[in-house]
Amino acid sequence: MSLAQGVLAGGLALAGLAAPWPLDAATSSSFQVSATVSTGCLVVGGGSNYGTLNFGSWSALATGTATAAVPGTGVTLQCTPGVTLNMKVDGGQNAGTSRNLKAGSALLAYQLYRDAAYSQSLGISQSVTVAYADSTNISLPIYGRLSLPGNLPAGSYSDVLQVELSW
């Protein structure tokens, strides 16, 4: 084959590739659509301040038991339905072997509970499951109890606790 014949044959071959061929036109096609919804919770109202567990005012000579509850109007949560919500409360600013309210150098021990009957103790940094019926309106139940010894120095006793949530 001569060079001219090769060029002519190559040119025809290229011209053949450039010519429109009848194509099968697809009249329908499909594509995949997906999304991932992760479990989670949202704090509603109250921000980072959960509320106040207020045992009230007592005489320094008072004896007996004082109880209190964090008001239900504090922080509430909304969670993905079916999520397992856990809560733990640290020992506070004055913890030793127990949680303590403090005024000056005087300490007054107190305990936390998860129920109004004061039967389910909430230990220091103990992780507990929060039970709920409505995933759009979850409150964190915290109740407290202390024993007044009758010989406390006068003062304003306080403590600050951190609540940690996980799911």
C-alpha positions in Angstrom: 0.0 0.0 0.0 1.3 3.4 -0.9 1.4 6.3 1.4 -1.4 8.0 -0.5 -3.5 4.9 -0.3 -2.8 4.6 3.5 -3.8 8.3 4.0 -6.9 7.8 1.9 -7.9 4.7 3.8 -7.1 6.3 7.2 -9.1 9.4 6.2 -12.1 7.2 5.2 -11.9 5.3 8.5 -11.8 8.6 10.5 -14.6 10.0 8.4 -16.6 6.9 9.2 -16.2 7.4 12.9 -17.4 11.0 12.7 -20.6 10.0 10.9 -23.7 9.9 13.1 -24.8 6.4 13.9 -28.3 5.7 15.1 -28.2 5.5 18.9 -30.7 3.7 21.2 -32.4 6.6 23.1 -33.1 5.7 26.7 -36.6 6.8 27.6 -36.2 6.2 31.3 -33.5 5.8 33.8 -33.1 5.5 37.6 -30.9 7.0 40.3 -30.5 6.3 44.0 -31.7 8.7 46.7 -30.6 8.2 50.3 -30.3 9.9 53.7 -28.9 9.0 57.1 -30.8 10.1 60.2 -28.6 9.8 63.3 -29.8 9.4 66.8 -29.6 12.4 69.0 -31.1 14.7 71.5 -31.8 18.4 71.7 -31.9 20.6 74.9 -35.0 22.7 74.9 -35.1 25.8 77.2 -32.8 26.6 80.1 -29.6 26.4 78.1 -26.8 25.2 80.2 -28.5 26.0 83.5 -30.5 23.0 84.6 -32.1 24.7 87.6 -31.8 24.9 91.4 -32.2 22.2 94.0 -33.3 24.4 96.9 -33.6 22.8 100.3 -35.0 26.0 101.8 -34.1 28.0 104.9 -33.6 26.3 108.3 -32.4 27.2 111.8 -28.9 26.2 112.6 -30.4 24.2 115.5 -32.9 22.3 113.3 -32.8 18.5 113.1 -34.6 16.2 110.7 -34.7 15.6 107.0 -35.1 18.2 104.2 -36.0 17.2 100.7 -36.1 19.1 97.4 -36.5 18.6 93.6 -35.2 20.4 90.6 -38.3 22.1 89.2 -39.9 20.5 86.1 -39.8 23.8 84.3 -36.1 23.7 83.9 -34.3 21.9 81.0 -36.3 19.4 78.9 -35.0 17.3 76.0 -36.3 16.1 72.7 -34.7 12.9 71.5 -34.9 10.6 68.5 -37.7 8.1 69.2 -36.3 5.0 70.8 -32.9 6.4 71.8 -31.4 5.3 75.1 -30.7 8.4 77.1 -28.2 8.3 80.0 -27.5 10.9 82.6 -24.8 11.2 85.2 -24.1 13.9 87.8 -20.7 14.6 89.1 -19.8 15.1 92.8 -19.9 18.9 92.7 -17.4 21.4 94.0 -17.3 20.1 97.5 -17.3 16.3 97.1 -15.4 13.9 99.2 -16.9 10.5 99.9 -20.3 12.3 99.4 -21.7 15.4 97.9 -21.6 18.4 100.2 -23.1 21.8 100.5 -20.5 24.3 101.8 -20.6 27.6 103.8 -17.1 28.9 104.7 -15.4 25.7 105.8 -18.5 24.0 107.1 -19.9 21.1 105.1 -23.4 19.6 105.0 -23.8 16.2 103.2 -26.7 15.6 100.8 -27.8 12.8 98.5 -29.3 12.8 95.1 -32.1 10.5 93.8 -33.8 9.7 90.5 -37.3 9.4 91.9 -39.7 11.2 94.1 -39.9 8.3 96.5 -36.1 8.7 97.2 -35.5 5.1 96.6 -33.3 5.2 93.5 -30.0 6.8 94.6 -28.0 8.8 92.0 -24.3 8.1 93.0 -21.4 10.4 92.1 -20.8 10.1 88.3 -23.0 7.0 88.2 -24.5 6.6 84.7 -28.3 6.0 84.8 -30.8 5.5 82.1 -33.5 8.2 81.8 -36.9 6.6 81.3 -39.4 8.6 79.2 -42.8 8.1 77.5 -42.7 11.1 75.1 -39.5 11.6 73.1 -40.5 15.2 72.5 -40.8 16.2 76.2 -38.2 14.5 78.4 -37.4 15.9 81.8 -34.4 14.9 83.9 -35.6 13.8 87.3 -33.3 14.9 90.2 -34.4 14.9 93.8 -32.3 15.6 96.9 -32.3 14.8 100.6 -30.2 16.0 103.5 -30.2 15.4 107.2 -30.0 18.5 109.4 -27.7 17.7 112.4 -28.9 20.5 114.7 -25.4 22.1 115.2 -24.6 23.8 111.9 -22.8 27.1 111.7 -25.1 29.7 110.2 -24.4 30.5 106.5 -25.6 30.1 103.0 -24.7 26.6 102.0 -24.2 25.8 98.3 -22.7 23.5 95.7 -22.6 23.4 91.9 -23.0 20.1 90.0 -22.4 19.2 86.4 -25.0 17.0 84.5 -23.6 14.9 81.6 -26.0 13.4 79.0 -25.1 10.6 76.6 -27.0 8.5 74.0 
